[in-house]
C-alpha cells in the first residue's frame, strides 16, 4: 500500500526525476508572449489613448523598458532552473559575456565602422538583405556563436535543448545592449517607440540564435558534416539579414488607407511572426533529431 501511495502523493517529484531539466521551449514561448503583450499595451496606451509620460521621468521608464527582457528572462528561465534536480549553470554568465562582447566589439564595429543604416536604406530590396546579412547578421551571430562556443560548449551541453537555453540567453544579452544603445542615442524617444525597438531587437536575436543553437546541438550530439556549424551560423545571419530590412520597410512604408498609426504595427507583427516561425521550425528540427536518436538507441539495444 505504501509503495503505491508515494508516486500518487508526489507526482511533481516523480516527473522531475524522470526529466531532471527545465523545459526550455515552453518558457521561451511564454517569454516572447509576455514581452509582445507588454509592447502592445504600451503602444496602444501611447499612440491610441494618448497617455504620455512627463518628460522628466520618461528616460527612467525607457531604461526600465529596455531591461525588461532581462527581468522576464530571470523570472521565467533562471529562477525555474533552481527547482529542477539538474539545473543549467552559466546562463547568467552567458548573458553578461554576450552583452560585453556586443557593447565592446560587435556594435562599435557595426555602428561605428560599417554603419549600414547610412547606406543600405537607399539600396534595392535584394541589396538591403545581402547588406544586412553580411554586416548585422554575420557580426551579430558570429559574436554570439563565439561566446557560446568558448563559454559553454561542449561540457555544459548534456541534452540538445541545453543549446536552446544558452542561445536564448545570448540573444537576450545582445538584444538588450542594442536597445540600450538606441535609448542612449535618442534620450527623448517616446516610450512606445522604445518598446517597439526593444521587441524587434529581441525577436530577431532569438530567431537567429535558435539556428545557431541547432548547429551547436547537432555538432555536439550527432557529429554531422564539418560544415554544418558554418551553415547554421550563415543561416542565422541570413535570417537576421532578411528580417531587419523588412521590419524597417514595413514601419516606414506608406499605407494610405491605414494611416501612420498602422505602420509600426506592421513591423511589430512581422517581428512577432519572425520569432514564431523560428520557434516552430526549430522545435520541429530538434524534435526530429531527438526522435532519430531514440530510434538509433532502440536499434542498438535490439541487436
C-alpha positions, 0 to 999 in steps of 0.5 A: 500500500505504501509503495503505491501511495508515494508516486500518487502523493508526489507526482511533481517529484516523480516527473522531475526525476524522470526529466531532471531539466527545465523545459526550455521551449515552453518558457521561451514561448511564454517569454516572447508572449509576455514581452509582445503583450507588454509592447502592445499595451504600451503602444496602444496606451501611447499612440491610441489613448494618448497617455504620455509620460512627463518628460522628466521621468520618461528616460527612467521608464525607457531604461526600465523598458529596455531591461525588461527582457532581462527581468522576464528572462530571470523570472521565467528561465533562471529562477525555474532552473533552481527547482529542477534536480539538474539545473543549467549553470552559466546562463547568467554568465552567458548573458553578461559575456554576450552583452560585453562582447556586443557593447565592446566589439560587435556594435562599435564595429557595426555602428561605428565602422560599417554603419549600414543604416547610412547606406543600405536604406537607399539600396534595392530590396535584394541589396538591403538583405545581402547588406544586412546579412553580411554586416548585422547578421554575420557580426551579430551571430558570429559574436554570439556563436563565439561566446557560446562556443568558448563559454559553454560548449561542449561540457555544459551541453548534456541534452540538445535543448541545453543549446536552446537555453544558452542561445536564448540567453545570448540573444537576450544579452545582445538584444538588450545592449542594442536597445540600450544603445538606441535609448542612449542615442535618442534620450527623448524617444517616446516610450512606445517607440522604445518598446517597439525597438526593444521587441524587434531587437529581441525577436530577431536575436532569438530567431537567429540564435535558435539556428545557431543553437541547432548547429551547436546541438547537432555538432555536439550530439550527432557529429554531422558534416564539418560544415554544418556549424558554418551553415547554421551560423550563415543561416542565422545571419541570413535570417537576421539579414532578411528580417531587419530590412523588412521590419524597417520597410514595413514601419516606414512604408506608406499605407494610405488607407491605414494611416501612420498609426498602422505602420509600426504595427506592421513591423511589430507583427512581422517581428512577432511572426519572425520569432514564431516561425523560428520557434516552430521550425526549430522545435520541429528540427530538434524534435526530429533529431531527438526522435532519430536518436531514440530510434538509433538507441532502440536499434542498438539495444535490439541487436 
